[in-house]
Amino acid sequence: MATPGEGSYGVTMRTLICTLTFAALLTPALVAQETRVLFLGNSYTNRNDLPGLVEALSASLGRTVTTDRNTPGGNTLGAPQSGGQPHRSNTVSLAKIATGGWDFVVLQEQSTLPTIPFARDQYMLPGAASLAVDIQAANAGAEILLYQTWGRRDGGQFCAGSQCSSNFADFDAMQDQLSISYRQCRDHIASSPLPVGIANVGEAWRRARHLNPNLNLHAGDGSHPNVAGSYLAACVFYTQLFGESPEGAAFDAGLGAPLSSFLQEVAAAVGLCGAATPVCPPLANSVSSTGAPMTHSGSTSLSAGDLALEVTELPANSFALFLMGREGAATPVGDGLLCIGAGIARIAPAVQSGPSGIARLDFDTTLPALKSYAPLVGDSVVFQLWYRDVGPMGPGSNLSGGLSVSFCP
């Protein structure tokens, strides 16, 4: 016998209420989309629980990240090793890949192998390519992320058998080679049907160290990361997973607000680099009512060095100088606006606009101004052109529009 109020009507009502309550919990406003990330690496990934840091950081920014890992100490992507199996033939790694459903699969090479050209070409590149095939077979919608690691605190020389790296003088020299090798690895597997990106953690370490020379990101062995180093890595991964800045995250891994905020800012500058945006507009000159705009072609990669700047709508055969600086502004100068607010440098030599009224600068880091400026990955540099003109106010000068370029590795 049904208890009072619990006949078929009561059961139906309870079911309806439960159904409506469950449906309410599934409304888009209350359900966070899950991002699944598989980390394949070694102790550089496992130390300080990098996957867990990524999860906690993301959660504090309203994102749900679920991770898994296979990170045996010293493991490689494809090189023979004295213990265990490289990831390309590691049964645990391959089984985790085969489960499918990963949004990102992170590949981290052993820390020194990419600095040895022979080992990189014979093992790292083929190992990553083999893993890319396996990842694509079970995870058609995934993205491969290469985890670019960092240089040893004191540099050094590293060997695989009789094959050795250069003898790196310091962190920066070793980081240069690591960055090159991870780009080569990305290009090697770029033909994979899956997108391939790089989490430029090593370059973020470089930027943080240059901005704060007293900052220590290495553990006591001068190789592995301390908590600050792993937290910076987690912030870089956040930018790669979601294409947005980690700035403002409440989770600080116990580092405190000043340091965690600084590391978030560094990660945003490096992880979200590549933008080229106008700073202030050109003003009318003697041949154009809208002034002389600046555009760019090529890439914003420092290593590629193929950035080209072009200014059109200039007076014919006008004497001109390209300028660069650190900050944007909009200060009246002559008949135009100076878009650079600090650290102005002239890029020699001077140029002529030619009969077509076009001036061009091919980015060349060997030019004295650019060499002394030494932009870092993540730096934003403002470019502009000053030129002679017979303008609205008579014989004088004007300026093109400004362009702020955020440099990538």
C-alpha positions in Angstrom: 0.0 0.0 0.0 1.3 3.4 -0.8 2.0 5.8 2.0 -0.1 9.0 2.1 0.7 11.2 -0.8 2.7 8.5 -2.6 0.3 6.9 -5.0 1.2 6.8 -8.7 0.6 10.6 -8.7 3.2 11.1 -5.9 5.8 9.0 -7.7 5.2 10.8 -10.9 5.6 14.2 -9.2 8.8 13.1 -7.5 10.2 11.9 -10.8 9.3 15.1 -12.5 10.8 17.2 -9.8 14.1 15.2 -9.9 14.1 15.4 -13.7 13.6 19.2 -13.6 16.3 19.6 -10.9 18.8 17.5 -12.9 18.0 19.5 -16.0 18.5 22.7 -14.2 22.0 21.6 -13.1 22.8 21.0 -16.8 22.0 24.5 -18.0 24.9 26.0 -20.0 25.4 28.7 -17.3 26.2 26.0 -14.7 28.1 23.4 -16.7 31.8 24.0 -17.6 33.1 22.4 -20.8 35.8 19.9 -20.0 39.2 20.1 -21.7 41.1 16.8 -21.6 44.9 16.9 -21.8 47.4 14.0 -21.9 51.0 14.7 -20.8 53.7 12.4 -22.2 57.1 13.4 -20.8 59.4 12.8 -17.9 60.5 14.4 -14.6 60.3 17.9 -16.0 56.6 17.4 -16.3 56.1 15.4 -13.1 58.1 17.6 -10.8 55.8 19.8 -8.8 52.9 18.1 -10.5 52.6 20.3 -13.6 49.4 18.7 -14.8 47.8 19.3 -11.4 49.0 23.0 -11.5 47.3 23.4 -14.9 44.1 21.9 -13.5 44.1 24.2 -10.5 45.1 27.3 -12.4 42.4 26.7 -15.0 39.7 26.0 -12.3 40.5 29.4 -10.7 39.7 31.0 -14.0 36.5 29.1 -14.6 37.8 26.4 -16.8 37.6 22.6 -16.3 40.7 20.7 -17.3 41.1 17.0 -16.7 44.6 15.5 -17.2 46.4 12.2 -17.4 50.1 11.5 -17.7 52.9 9.1 -18.3 56.1 10.7 -17.1 58.8 8.2 -16.2 62.1 9.9 -15.2 64.5 10.5 -18.1 62.0 9.2 -20.7 62.5 10.2 -24.3 60.2 10.5 -27.3 62.1 8.1 -29.5 65.7 7.5 -28.3 66.9 4.2 -27.0 67.2 4.3 -23.2 68.8 2.2 -20.5 65.5 1.8 -18.6 62.0 1.5 -19.8 60.8 2.4 -23.3 60.7 5.7 -25.2 57.2 7.0 -25.6 56.9 6.0 -29.3 56.9 2.4 -28.2 55.9 2.7 -24.5 52.9 0.5 -23.9 51.5 2.8 -21.2 51.8 5.9 -23.4 50.3 4.1 -26.4 47.4 2.7 -24.4 46.6 6.2 -23.0 46.7 7.7 -26.5 44.4 4.9 -27.7 41.7 5.6 -25.2 40.8 8.6 -27.3 38.9 11.7 -26.5 41.9 13.9 -25.8 41.7 17.6 -26.7 45.4 18.0 -26.4 48.4 15.6 -26.2 51.6 17.2 -24.8 54.9 15.8 -26.0 58.0 16.6 -23.9 61.4 15.5 -24.9 64.3 14.6 -22.5 65.8 17.9 -21.4 69.2 17.7 -23.2 68.6 15.5 -26.2 67.3 18.4 -28.4 70.6 20.2 -28.0 72.5 17.3 -29.7 71.9 17.5 -33.5 72.5 13.8 -34.1 70.1 12.7 -31.4 67.5 15.3 -32.4 67.5 14.2 -36.0 67.7 10.5 -35.4 65.3 10.2 -32.4 63.4 13.3 -31.4 61.9 14.1 -34.8 61.1 10.5 -35.8 59.7 9.8 -32.3 57.4 12.8 -32.4 56.3 11.9 -35.9 55.5 8.3 -34.9 53.5 9.5 -31.9 51.6 12.0 -34.1 50.4 9.1 -36.2 49.1 7.2 -33.2 47.5 10.4 -31.7 45.7 11.1 -35.0 44.4 7.6 -35.3 42.5 7.7 -32.0 42.0 11.5 -31.5 40.9 13.0 -34.7 40.0 16.4 -33.1 43.1 16.7 -30.9 46.0 19.2 -31.0 49.6 18.2 -30.4 51.5 20.5 -28.1 55.3 20.3 -27.9 56.5 21.2 -24.5 59.6 23.4 -25.1 61.7 23.1 -22.0 64.4 25.4 -20.7 68.2 25.6 -20.6 70.2 24.4 -17.6 71.1 27.2 -15.2 74.8 27.1 -16.1 74.7 25.8 -19.6 77.2 23.0 -20.3 77.8 20.2 -22.8 75.7 17.1 -23.3 76.4 13.9 -25.1 74.6 10.8 -26.4 77.3 8.3 -26.8 80.0 9.9 -28.9 77.6 12.6 -30.3 77.7 15.8 -28.3 76.1 19.2 -28.2 78.0 22.5 -28.2 79.5 23.6 -25.0 76.9 26.1 -24.0 78.2 29.1 -22.0 75.1 29.8 -20.1 71.3 29.4 -19.9 70.6 31.7 -22.9 73.0 29.8 -25.3 71.4 26.5 -24.4 67.9 28.0 -24.7 68.7 29.2 -28.2 69.3 25.6 -29.3 66.3 24.2 -27.5 64.0 26.7 -29.1 65.4 26.0 -32.6 65.0 22.2 -32.1 61.4 22.4 -30.9 60.6 24.6 -33.9 62.2 22.0 -36.2 60.2 19.3 -34.5 57.0 21.2 -35.1 57.9 21.7 -38.7 58.8 18.0 -39.1 55.3 16.9 -38.0 53.4 19.8 -39.5 52.1 17.6 -42.3 50.1 15.7 -39.6 46.3 16.1 -40.1 46.3 17.4 -36.5 47.4 20.9 -35.6 50.8 21.2 -33.9 51.7 24.0 -31.5 54.5 24.8 -29.1 54.2 25.7 -25.5 57.2 28.0 -25.3 57.9 27.5 -21.7 61.7 27.8 -22.1 61.2 31.2 -23.8 58.9 32.3 -20.9 61.7 31.3 -18.5 64.1 33.4 -20.5 61.8 36.5 -20.5 61.2 36.1 -16.7 64.9 35.8 -16.0 65.8 38.9 -18.1 63.1 41.0 -16.6 64.0 39.9 -13.0 67.7 38.7 -12.9 67.3 37.8 -9.2 64.4 35.4 -9.9 65.3 31.7 -9.5 63.2 29.2 -11.5 65.6 26.2 -11.2 65.6 23.7 -8.4 68.9 23.2 -6.6 70.3 20.9 -9.3 70.2 23.7 -11.8 68.1 21.5 -14.1 64.6 20.7 -12.8 62.0 23.4 -12.0 61.2 24.8 -8.6 57.6 25.6 -7.8 57.9 29.0 -9.5 59.3 27.5 -12.6 56.5 24.9 -12.8 53.9 27.6 -12.1 55.2 29.6 -15.0 55.0 26.5 -17.2 51.4 26.0 -16.1 50.6 29.6 -17.0 52.1 29.1 -20.5 50.0 26.0 -21.0 46.9 27.8 -20.0 47.5 30.3 -22.8 48.0 27.5 -25.3 44.9 25.6 -24.2 42.5 28.5 -24.2 44.1 31.3 -26.2 43.7 33.7 -23.4 45.8 35.3 -20.6 46.1 33.7 -17.2 46.4 37.1 -15.6 44.1 37.5 -12.6 44.0 33.8 -11.6 43.5 33.4 -7.9 45.5 30.2 -7.7 49.1 31.1 -7.0 50.6 27.7 -5.9 51.6 29.3 -2.6 53.9 31.8 -4.3 52.1 34.9 -3.2 50.4 37.5 -5.3 53.4 39.6 -6.4 55.3 36.7 -7.9 52.4 34.8 -9.3 51.1 38.0 -11.0 54.5 38.6 -12.5 54.7 35.0 -13.9 51.1 35.3 -15.2 52.1 38.5 -17.1 55.2 36.9 -18.5 53.3 33.8 -19.7 50.7 36.0 -21.4 53.3 38.0 -23.2 55.1 34.9 -24.6 52.0 32.6 -25.0 49.9 35.2 -26.8 52.6 36.8 -28.9 52.3 37.5 -32.6 49.9 40.4 -32.7 50.6 43.4 -35.0 48.2 46.2 -34.2 47.9 49.9 -35.1 48.9 52.2 -32.3 47.8 55.7 -33.5 46.5 56.8 -36.9 48.3 58.7 -39.6 47.3 62.3 -40.3 46.7 63.9 -43.7 49.8 64.7 -45.8 50.3 66.5 -49.1 49.2 63.6 -51.2 46.6 61.8 -49.1 43.8 63.0 -47.0 44.1 59.9 -44.8 47.8 60.0 -44.4 50.4 57.2 -44.7 49.5 53.9 -43.2 52.0 51.2 -42.0 51.4 47.6 -42.8 53.5 44.4 -42.3 54.1 41.1 -44.1 56.1 38.0 -43.2 56.0 36.7 -39.6 56.5 38.2 -36.2 59.1 35.4 -35.3 62.4 36.7 -34.0 64.2 33.5 -35.2 62.7 33.8 -38.8 63.6 37.4 -39.1 61.3 37.8 -42.1 59.2 40.7 -40.8 58.8 43.5 -43.4 57.2 46.9 -42.8 55.7 49.0 -45.6 54.4 52.5 -45.6 52.3 53.8 -48.6 50.7 57.1 -49.5 53.9 59.0 -49.0 55.1 62.0 -51.1 57.3 60.8 -53.9 61.1 60.7 -53.4 60.7 61.8 -49.8 63.5 61.5 -47.2 62.4 59.2 -44.4 63.6 57.4 -41.2 62.1 54.3 -39.6 61.7 54.7 -35.8 61.1 52.1 -33.0 60.3 52.3 -29.3 58.9 50.5 -26.3 55.6 52.3 -25.6 52.7 53.6 -27.6 51.7 57.3 -27.5 49.9 59.9 -29.7 52.0 63.1 -29.4 51.6 65.9 -32.0 54.9 66.3 -33.9 55.1 68.4 -37.1 52.0 67.6 -39.1 51.5 64.2 -37.6 51.3 62.1 -34.4 54.3 60.5 -32.8 53.1 57.0 -31.8 56.2 56.1 -29.7 56.2 57.2 -26.1 59.6 56.0 -24.8 63.0 54.6 -25.8 62.9 56.0 -29.3 65.6 54.7 -31.6 66.3 55.6 -35.3 66.8 52.6 -37.6 69.6 53.5 -39.9 70.1 54.0 -42.8 67.6 56.6 -43.9 65.3 55.6 -46.8 63.6 57.3 -49.8 60.0 56.8 -50.6 60.8 56.6 -54.4 58.6 57.7 -57.3 55.7 55.5 -56.1 55.6 57.0 -52.6 56.4 53.7 -50.8 59.0 53.0 -48.1 59.9 49.6 -46.9 62.0 48.1 -44.1 63.1 44.4 -44.0 63.5 43.4 -40.4 67.2 42.6 -39.9 68.5 42.0 -36.4 72.1 42.8 -37.6 71.1 46.5 -38.1 72.8 48.5 -35.3 69.5 49.8 -33.8 67.8 46.4 -33.8 70.9 44.6 -32.5 71.3 47.0 -29.6 67.5 46.9 -28.9 67.6 43.1 -28.6 63.8 42.5 -28.3 62.9 39.4 -26.3 60.2 37.0 -27.1 57.0 38.6 -25.8 58.2 42.1 -26.2 56.0 44.6 -28.0 57.9 47.1 -30.2 56.2 50.1 -31.8 57.4 51.0 -35.3 56.8 54.2 -37.2 58.1 56.2 -40.2 59.1 59.9 -40.0 59.2 61.7 -43.4 59.7 65.1 -45.0 56.7 66.6 -46.6 55.1 69.8 -47.8 52.1 69.5 -45.5 49.0 71.5 -44.5 51.2 73.8 -42.4 53.8 74.3 -45.1 57.3 72.7 -45.6 58.0 70.3 -42.7 57.5 66.7 -41.7 54.9 64.1 -40.9 54.6 60.6 -39.5 53.0 57.4 -40.7 50.6 55.4 -38.6 52.3 53.4 -35.8 52.4 49.6 -35.6 52.9 47.6 -32.4 54.5 44.2 -33.0 54.5 41.5 -30.3 57.5 39.2 -31.1 57.3 35.4 -31.0 60.2 32.9 -30.9 
